[in-house]
Amino acid sequence: MLSKRNKRFKRAVKPLTAVLLMSMVLAACGGGGNNQSSDASPSGTASSQTGTSSGASGLKPYEIKLLWEGSAQKDTAAIEAKINEYLQPKINATVKITSLDFGQYDEKMPLLIASREPMDVVFTAQWNGYANNVSKGAFLAVDDPNGPAGNLLEQYGQDIISSLDPTFLEGSQINGHTYGIPTNKELAAQGGVFYRSDIADKLGLTEQLNNVKTIADLEPILKTVKEKEGSAFTPLFLTGEENFNSHYMAQLDYLGDNAIDGLIRKDGDSTKVISRFEDPGYMSNLDLTHQFFQEGLINKDAPTTSLGVTDALKKGNVFMVVASMIPGYDKETANALDMVGKIKMLNIGPITSSTSETAGSMLAISSTSKDPARAMMLINLLHSDKYLNNLINFGIEGEHYVKVSDNVIKAGPKASDYSPGVAWELGSQFLNYTYESEDPDKWNEMKKFNAEAHKSPALGFIFDVEPVKSEAAVLINISKQYAAALNTGAIDPSKAQEWYDKEKKNGLDKIIAEKQKQLDAFIASKKISR
């Protein structure tokens, strides 16, 4: 389950090819939503029933193509068969599951969108191009009665409406419409690290770790790991997206896609939009990370690796990774990686809530879907049907997991053949079983965690890139030349000035002005609505 629940553990960038690919994608996708499907009702009927076998009456068979971000699983076909056996009496549909690895998702998704690949339900998030993809017409508005798909949420998503905190739906809208259904999960984030507690105990580092307050405090601990465990062991594994300048660590609210400069602080009250290069915390983290890199504490392939943080930990030769923390996440992660008792988490920094959380994990309906209504029926069931939700997340009872009690499970004999670890992507986590090694009160603890968060002044706002999409496309490409290498410490922080200068020459001021204009209007509208 160690993936990336708001921005979790992903995206490796290969700069040169990524720049060329994005250029082609933006050119191919610039036509907005003109190719959206116009068949809003399920094939064969306009019935809106999804919860009983009568809901399938008159519906023609349909295969729902579901795409999520995560590692391929050996027993996916067996899970599909079980899902389909259950789904057919309900909505006369089958499901075809496809997954893209964490290191490949952001590279391959733009190509699938540009080629108009037939898809139905697609994972998306604010941090992986949600707003940009909406502007390209990749996803359908699911709550627009005048749109090509009609108000799918109202017709086929009543369980979503009744169970999901309204903050989620409000915080994921673009121009007043919903293009992705958020996962029902945490509404906040806290920066921190996972570390190998068994290694820490062996090296006598546990007390030191318990006293860590800042990123800088990690340095002597990582140096000890390097000295005692040798060159075959990586003290700190970073990727281009999971590093000390990830939004949950640096407390940066980019108001949309992180690749488009212009932000406010999540942990403050100012609504002035600034460049990342004007934020002292961001610049300080560049210096510190570069120092760690030069000291040999970070994996040398950090800017380019396609290995997700999940898989890096699972390999067994990594001591520490950066992560966004929530209550009980260390035990959840240890279960997913079959490393119970070997992983602990260390919180660093405040608990904050921003649109990165409300829109940090969503299921969208592709504009290439041939049956958007059936796609919405599936999403609705993932938010309401406990059996289906746990089947798709944990596999088959008696094989991939064994029940300890009604809501508590332990690993089954075939757990290693199906453990996708993407419950944070699929429906409602409040339907999820908990493992016996986890706190059975985990979901109540999550509610407390949400309540303690400092809310970003821009909570609920997502930048509409359309007025500056040409400038944004250029800045995205420039970002791919520098971001991964700088944020993982692989190149000298002085290169940040070169990056900043290129942005300034290619429309940064215009983008910041547009972000400020939209944010001011959003805040004003909230005051009026009160």
LOBA-412737 format. One record per residue (C-alpha): residue number from 0; x negated, y negated, z. Coordinates in steps of 0.001 Angstrom, whole numbers, plus 500000, padded with zeros to 6 digits. Each point is the difference from the previous one (the first is absolute). Layout:
N
MIKE seq     c1     c2     c3
MIKE NUM      X      Y      Z
...
This chain:
530
MIKE seq     c1     c2     c3
MIKE   0 500000 500000 500000
MIKE   1 496980 497783 500045
MIKE   2 500838 498010 496980
MIKE   3 501056 496484 500064
MIKE   4 503183 499130 501567
MIKE   5 499946 496329 499161
MIKE   6 496838 499717 498140
MIKE   7 498625 503272 500893
MIKE   8 496924 501692 498823
MIKE   9 499821 499622 496308
MIKE  10 498963 498344 496867
MIKE  11 496510 500392 498749
MIKE  12 499149 497442 497313
MIKE  13 497703 500662 497088
MIKE  14 499395 496399 499011
MIKE  15 499267 499996 496286
MIKE  16 502595 502520 498909
MIKE  17 502560 498555 502387
MIKE  18 499604 496556 498479
MIKE  19 500500 501308 496478
MIKE  20 502931 502179 501009
MIKE  21 501775 497211 501830
MIKE  22 499557 497680 497053
MIKE  23 501639 502522 497695
MIKE  24 502763 500721 502495
MIKE  25 500912 496359 500526
MIKE  26 500121 499456 496254
MIKE  27 502175 503041 499496
MIKE  28 502329 499301 502902
MIKE  29 500506 496288 499690
MIKE  30 503480 500351 498588
MIKE  31 501791 500091 503329
MIKE  32 503012 502235 500442
MIKE  33 501265 500202 496444
MIKE  34 499570 503758 499868
MIKE  35 501948 500772 503142
MIKE  36 502501 502821 499942
MIKE  37 503600 498915 499659
MIKE  38 501593 503283 501106
MIKE  39 500732 499226 503634
MIKE  40 502454 502804 500769
MIKE  41 498872 503598 500556
MIKE  42 500159 502149 496897
MIKE  43 503471 501423 499647
MIKE  44 501893 497943 502595
MIKE  45 500145 496788 501954
MIKE  46 500420 501822 503315
MIKE  47 498181 498420 502902
MIKE  48 500128 503016 502318
MIKE  49 496606 501391 500928
MIKE  50 500440 501716 503330
MIKE  51 502164 503035 499158
MIKE  52 500285 502596 497300
MIKE  53 503049 498181 498640
MIKE  54 497631 497184 499074
MIKE  55 498569 502210 497258
MIKE  56 503377 500587 498380
MIKE  57 499860 498968 496359
MIKE  58 496314 498995 500119
MIKE  59 497820 501330 497225
MIKE  60 496735 501674 501038
MIKE  61 497135 497538 500323
MIKE  62 496326 500299 500911
MIKE  63 498813 497153 502247
MIKE  64 496326 499192 499451
MIKE  65 498489 498981 503347
MIKE  66 496520 498470 500108
MIKE  67 498164 499264 503230
MIKE  68 496473 499152 501035
MIKE  69 498148 502869 501620
MIKE  70 497934 503099 499479
MIKE  71 501328 502894 497916
MIKE  72 501278 502909 502104
MIKE  73 499669 503688 499224
MIKE  74 503604 500872 500886
MIKE  75 501774 497070 498326
MIKE  76 501842 502319 497602
MIKE  77 501376 502021 502916
MIKE  78 501179 496820 501724
MIKE  79 501645 498821 496777
MIKE  80 501897 503276 499765
MIKE  81 501315 499619 503557
MIKE  82 500935 496352 499418
MIKE  83 501799 500844 496786
MIKE  84 501926 502827 501612
MIKE  85 501241 497476 502560
MIKE  86 500542 497025 497674
MIKE  87 501946 501646 497203
MIKE  88 503227 500532 501998
MIKE  89 499786 496402 501213
MIKE  90 499153 497959 496888
MIKE  91 499385 502665 497310
MIKE  92 496389 498901 499679
MIKE  93 496569 501530 500217
MIKE  94 496786 498234 500947
MIKE  95 496649 500077 498246
MIKE  96 497260 498764 502333
MIKE  97 496863 498344 498679
MIKE  98 497270 498500 502170
MIKE  99 497045 497795 499200
MIKE 100 497002 500079 502330
MIKE 101 499383 497008 502231
MIKE 102 496924 499045 498027
MIKE 103 501817 500149 496657
MIKE 104 503443 498529 500581
MIKE 105 499280 496356 499321
MIKE 106 497929 500820 496941
MIKE 107 502529 502331 498386
MIKE 108 503311 498368 500918
MIKE 109 499486 496937 497744
MIKE 110 499397 502327 497068
MIKE 111 503147 502011 500737
MIKE 112 501983 496774 500201
MIKE 113 498492 498618 496808
MIKE 114 500731 503200 498083
MIKE 115 503609 500054 501248
MIKE 116 499499 503450 501467
MIKE 117 503378 501537 500952
MIKE 118 500232 499904 503811
MIKE 119 502811 499737 502521
MIKE 120 498861 499454 503597
MIKE 121 496581 498399 500414
MIKE 122 497972 499079 503069
MIKE 123 499014 496344 500132
MIKE 124 498785 497446 502540
MIKE 125 499187 496342 500305
MIKE 126 496284 500809 500096
MIKE 127 499958 502022 496782
MIKE 128 501586 497605 497543
MIKE 129 503694 500119 500925
MIKE 130 500694 496347 499115
MIKE 131 497948 500166 496800
MIKE 132 501720 503189 498914
MIKE 133 503400 498461 500658
MIKE 134 499036 497063 497777
MIKE 135 499114 502498 497258
MIKE 136 503429 501632 500195
MIKE 137 498627 503254 501422
MIKE 138 502695 500366 502678
MIKE 139 503756 499482 500061
MIKE 140 501772 497568 502293
MIKE 141 502128 502368 502047
MIKE 142 502329 497414 501547
MIKE 143 500894 497800 497031
MIKE 144 503639 500493 498894
MIKE 145 499208 498097 496812
MIKE 146 496783 501872 499262
MIKE 147 499530 502893 497593
MIKE 148 500314 502553 502794
MIKE 149 502732 498276 501994
MIKE 150 500049 500038 503795
MIKE 151 498595 503484 500543
MIKE 152 499304 499289 503659
MIKE 153 503626 499168 500696
MIKE 154 501327 502944 497969
MIKE 155 497597 502782 500925
MIKE 156 497891 498708 502907
MIKE 157 502427 499515 502869
MIKE 158 497893 502127 502361
MIKE 159 497020 497765 499244
MIKE 160 502016 496868 500741
MIKE 161 501330 501384 503290
MIKE 162 496687 501359 501335
MIKE 163 497301 497623 498772
MIKE 164 499141 496885 502010
MIKE 165 501160 497067 497826
MIKE 166 496529 498471 500431
MIKE 167 498635 502699 497690
MIKE 168 502358 499255 497130
MIKE 169 499768 496238 500460
MIKE 170 496219 500198 500180
MIKE 171 499607 501958 496782
MIKE 172 502203 497942 497707
MIKE 173 498748 498027 497020
MIKE 174 502121 497085 498827
MIKE 175 502818 501195 502208
MIKE 176 500129 503553 498683
MIKE 177 498773 503384 501207
MIKE 178 497689 501931 497672
MIKE 179 498702 502502 502543
MIKE 180 501610 501781 502971
MIKE 181 497611 499764 502977
MIKE 182 499125 503008 502098
MIKE 183 501664 499831 503402
MIKE 184 496900 499880 502184
MIKE 185 497883 497470 501900
MIKE 186 500551 496306 499434
MIKE 187 496577 498986 501272
MIKE 188 496299 500789 499661
MIKE 189 496890 499918 502140
MIKE 190 496486 500312 498681
MIKE 191 497679 502648 501317
MIKE 192 497952 503102 499290
MIKE 193 500332 503746 500198
MIKE 194 496955 501800 501349
MIKE 195 498892 503555 500650
MIKE 196 500545 500343 503738
MIKE 197 498177 503342 500133
MIKE 198 496871 498373 498547
MIKE 199 500374 497011 502340
MIKE 200 500172 502337 503005
MIKE 201 496965 501951 498811
MIKE 202 497936 496822 499558
MIKE 203 501196 498348 503221
MIKE 204 501730 497130 498162
MIKE 205 503501 500267 501461
MIKE 206 499567 497317 502675
MIKE 207 498424 497627 497500
MIKE 208 502902 500521 497608
MIKE 209 502506 499310 502747
MIKE 210 498363 496586 500534
MIKE 211 500075 498904 496350
MIKE 212 501806 496686 499519
MIKE 213 498683 498781 496632
MIKE 214 498642 501405 496751
MIKE 215 496505 498883 501020
MIKE 216 500229 502253 503074
MIKE 217 499986 503024 497679
MIKE 218 496464 499427 498774
MIKE 219 498011 501671 502831
MIKE 220 502418 502944 499981
MIKE 221 499591 500551 496270
MIKE 222 496219 499681 500316
MIKE 223 499980 502767 502602
MIKE 224 502058 502244 497719
MIKE 225 497557 499395 497156
MIKE 226 497006 500715 502201
MIKE 227 501378 503129 501664
MIKE 228 502003 501596 497158
MIKE 229 497571 499371 497150
MIKE 230 500341 498918 496394
MIKE 231 502557 502684 499125
MIKE 232 502515 498283 502284
MIKE 233 501736 496716 499122
MIKE 234 500487 497694 503026
MIKE 235 502625 497804 498310
MIKE 236 501906 500854 496825
MIKE 237 501456 497032 498124
MIKE 238 501707 499617 496644
MIKE 239 500792 497000 497844
MIKE 240 503375 499705 501729
MIKE 241 499384 501389 503475
MIKE 242 497457 497694 501625
MIKE 243 499672 497212 502561
MIKE 244 501680 497531 497638
MIKE 245 503103 502120 499497
MIKE 246 503028 497894 500888
MIKE 247 500704 501839 503253
MIKE 248 496400 499499 501192
MIKE 249 499390 496432 498810
MIKE 250 503588 498865 500711
MIKE 251 500490 498629 496501
MIKE 252 503440 499611 498416
MIKE 253 499501 499696 496240
MIKE 254 503733 499403 499475
MIKE 255 500001 502685 497311
MIKE 256 497325 501947 498143
MIKE 257 496699 499881 501918
MIKE 258 498098 499600 496730
MIKE 259 501557 496566 499466
MIKE 260 498248 497464 502223
MIKE 261 502006 497645 502201
MIKE 262 500938 500943 503570
MIKE 263 501011 498967 503486
MIKE 264 498963 501578 503305
MIKE 265 502363 502666 501324
MIKE 266 498971 499377 503591
MIKE 267 500553 496229 499950
MIKE 268 502752 497483 499395
MIKE 269 498607 497956 497117
MIKE 270 501821 500197 496669
MIKE 271 497259 498270 498021
MIKE 272 498892 502256 497138
MIKE 273 496213 500247 499697
MIKE 274 497494 502060 498037
MIKE 275 498472 503064 501611
MIKE 276 496672 498191 499735
MIKE 277 501303 497237 502262
MIKE 278 500798 502454 502786
MIKE 279 497111 500234 502514
MIKE 280 500995 503501 501078
MIKE 281 499869 501344 496467
MIKE 282 496564 498510 499357
MIKE 283 498671 501200 503361
MIKE 284 501112 503547 499250
MIKE 285 498113 499894 496688
MIKE 286 496789 499190 501863
MIKE 287 500538 502663 502653
MIKE 288 500916 502715 497512
MIKE 289 496949 499228 497866
MIKE 290 497835 500298 503106
MIKE 291 501514 503424 500761
MIKE 292 499434 501059 496397
MIKE 293 496346 498949 500031
MIKE 294 499506 501935 503236
MIKE 295 501216 503164 498273
MIKE 296 503162 500289 502114
MIKE 297 502421 499995 497046
MIKE 298 500318 502506 497152
MIKE 299 497992 498736 497032
MIKE 300 502800 500720 497515
MIKE 301 502559 497942 501962
MIKE 302 500827 497581 497138
MIKE 303 500623 502722 497432
MIKE 304 501026 503141 501861
MIKE 305 503267 501619 498964
MIKE 306 499995 502041 503206
MIKE 307 502817 498931 502264
MIKE 308 499343 499458 503683
MIKE 309 502171 503023 500731
MIKE 310 497811 502311 497970
MIKE 311 496836 498377 501325
MIKE 312 500957 500822 503589
MIKE 313 501096 503467 499018
MIKE 314 496578 500779 498518
MIKE 315 498621 499925 503528
MIKE 316 496899 497852 499462
MIKE 317 501560 496588 500714
MIKE 318 500112 498465 503481
MIKE 319 502216 496947 499537
MIKE 320 502483 498441 497534
MIKE 321 502002 496769 499974
MIKE 322 503765 500311 500368
MIKE 323 503227 498176 500791
MIKE 324 501188 501227 503372
MIKE 325 503369 500874 501477
MIKE 326 500887 501946 503174
MIKE 327 499043 503663 499801
MIKE 328 498333 499687 496616
MIKE 329 496812 501757 501115
MIKE 330 501889 503153 500975
MIKE 331 502110 499832 496859
MIKE 332 496822 499735 497945
MIKE 333 498243 502793 501862
MIKE 334 502944 502307 499289
MIKE 335 500027 499138 496310
MIKE 336 496272 500704 499715
MIKE 337 500027 503133 502179
MIKE 338 497634 498213 502395
MIKE 339 502080 499967 503192
MIKE 340 497975 498739 502942
MIKE 341 497242 498603 497780
MIKE 342 501366 496607 498967
MIKE 343 500792 496930 502063
MIKE 344 500912 496450 499076
MIKE 345 498620 496717 501253
MIKE 346 502126 496851 499677
MIKE 347 498157 496817 499058
MIKE 348 501956 496772 499764
MIKE 349 503600 498871 500434
MIKE 350 503264 501637 498986
MIKE 351 501498 497994 497148
MIKE 352 502927 500297 497648
MIKE 353 500110 498735 496433
MIKE 354 501500 500886 496652
MIKE 355 497066 502370 499591
MIKE 356 501848 502158 502507
MIKE 357 503599 499438 498912
MIKE 358 498981 500565 496369
MIKE 359 497018 502181 500819
MIKE 360 501585 503258 498871
MIKE 361 502972 500286 497664
MIKE 362 501718 502245 497500
MIKE 363 500968 498185 496815
MIKE 364 502118 501151 497089
MIKE 365 498118 499810 496732
MIKE 366 501556 498028 497158
MIKE 367 499274 503079 497850
MIKE 368 502371 502158 502066
MIKE 369 502753 501660 497961
MIKE 370 502244 500259 503067
MIKE 371 499301 497222 502551
MIKE 372 503071 500954 502020
MIKE 373 498712 503522 500560
MIKE 374 496630 498544 500985
MIKE 375 501702 497818 502618
MIKE 376 501919 503013 501285
MIKE 377 496689 501746 500684
MIKE 378 498530 496975 501794
MIKE 379 503170 499723 502097
MIKE 380 499692 503654 501027
MIKE 381 496363 499513 501006
MIKE 382 501272 497317 502381
MIKE 383 502855 502048 501416
MIKE 384 499586 503754 499524
MIKE 385 497743 501411 502708
MIKE 386 499568 503402 498365
MIKE 387 498992 498571 496628
MIKE 388 497721 497379 501532
MIKE 389 498067 502525 502052
MIKE 390 499916 502548 497187
MIKE 391 498311 497566 497623
MIKE 392 497629 498750 502697
MIKE 393 499082 503130 501944
MIKE 394 500887 502901 497739
MIKE 395 501850 503248 500679
MIKE 396 500813 501062 503549
MIKE 397 498179 503177 500989
MIKE 398 497360 499459 497338
MIKE 399 498599 496483 500112
MIKE 400 501304 499221 503473
MIKE 401 501603 501827 502919
MIKE 402 502603 498446 502267
MIKE 403 499144 499705 503699
MIKE 404 503343 498360 500748
MIKE 405 502676 498165 498011
MIKE 406 497798 497039 499119
MIKE 407 496500 501218 500878
MIKE 408 497856 502122 497687
MIKE 409 496544 501532 499735
MIKE 410 497924 501056 497019
MIKE 411 501147 503157 498240
MIKE 412 497890 502742 498369
MIKE 413 499998 498159 496664
MIKE 414 499631 496455 501344
MIKE 415 496870 499387 497943
MIKE 416 501940 500711 496777
MIKE 417 502479 497173 500533
MIKE 418 499112 497009 502141
MIKE 419 500421 496922 497779
MIKE 420 499783 497501 502852
MIKE 421 502271 497456 498309
MIKE 422 502955 499847 502378
MIKE 423 499370 496236 500152
MIKE 424 500904 499848 496291
MIKE 425 503187 502076 499953
MIKE 426 503279 498821 501467
MIKE 427 500360 499703 503770
MIKE 428 497250 500981 502386
MIKE 429 502514 499918 502816
MIKE 430 501313 503284 498566
MIKE 431 496555 501612 500159
MIKE 432 499166 502851 502329
MIKE 433 497106 499419 502390
MIKE 434 497158 502445 500539
MIKE 435 499621 501584 503418
MIKE 436 496720 498130 500515
MIKE 437 501774 496648 499490
MIKE 438 501935 497892 502458
MIKE 439 503628 501166 499673
MIKE 440 501009 496412 500771
MIKE 441 498001 498710 497030
MIKE 442 502893 498336 498215
MIKE 443 501089 498048 503084
MIKE 444 496399 498881 500424
MIKE 445 500122 498813 496393
MIKE 446 502982 497793 500786
MIKE 447 498075 498408 502904
MIKE 448 497010 499490 497733
MIKE 449 502166 498194 497461
MIKE 450 501464 497751 502707
MIKE 451 496537 498895 501224
MIKE 452 498782 498800 496607
MIKE 453 499136 496394 499194
MIKE 454 501973 499197 496870
MIKE 455 498249 498388 497071
MIKE 456 501537 496619 499147
MIKE 457 500586 501466 496526
MIKE 458 501722 503192 501142
MIKE 459 502492 500978 497315
MIKE 460 498379 497943 497257
MIKE 461 498596 501553 496821
MIKE 462 498338 497789 497428
MIKE 463 501655 499936 496582
MIKE 464 497040 500132 497654
MIKE 465 502015 499221 496860
MIKE 466 499261 496204 499835
MIKE 467 496248 500654 500092
MIKE 468 499767 503535 498663
MIKE 469 497306 499133 497454
MIKE 470 497746 498463 502639
MIKE 471 500798 502865 502379
MIKE 472 498963 502570 497387
MIKE 473 496619 498315 499682
MIKE 474 499509 499788 503765
MIKE 475 500878 503684 500375
MIKE 476 497292 500890 497503
MIKE 477 497476 497720 501714
MIKE 478 500882 501573 503332
MIKE 479 499191 503426 498621
MIKE 480 496492 498814 499168
MIKE 481 499202 498951 503568
MIKE 482 502487 501094 502667
MIKE 483 498997 503615 500565
MIKE 484 496255 499354 499995
MIKE 485 500221 496961 502299
MIKE 486 502545 501429 502428
MIKE 487 498004 503199 500491
MIKE 488 496742 498112 500517
MIKE 489 498307 501434 496916
MIKE 490 498946 496599 498615
MIKE 491 498783 496801 501633
MIKE 492 502782 497752 501407
MIKE 493 498558 497109 497968
MIKE 494 501806 501576 497029
MIKE 495 503235 498784 501579
MIKE 496 499195 496496 498790
MIKE 497 499629 501294 496441
MIKE 498 503386 501732 500308
MIKE 499 501582 496864 501435
MIKE 500 498589 497807 497218
MIKE 501 501416 502314 497329
MIKE 502 503406 499919 501640
MIKE 503 499937 496203 500182
MIKE 504 499188 499793 496293
MIKE 505 502838 502373 499111
MIKE 506 503060 498629 501733
MIKE 507 499560 500620 503735
MIKE 508 501183 496520 500940
MIKE 509 503097 500426 497855
MIKE 510 500785 503351 501621
MIKE 511 499519 498653 503530
MIKE 512 502225 497019 499192
MIKE 513 502700 502340 498676
MIKE 514 499730 502266 503036
MIKE 515 500284 496962 502260
MIKE 516 503017 498701 498094
MIKE 517 501815 503335 500199
MIKE 518 499087 500579 503649
MIKE 519 501191 496520 500993
MIKE 520 503302 500624 498223
MIKE 521 500361 503385 501727
MIKE 522 499392 498508 503443
MIKE 523 502396 497130 499290
MIKE 524 502707 502451 498916
MIKE 525 499596 501955 503233
MIKE 526 500483 496830 502039
MIKE 527 503109 499095 498037
MIKE 528 501459 503513 500393
MIKE 529 499660 499707 503769
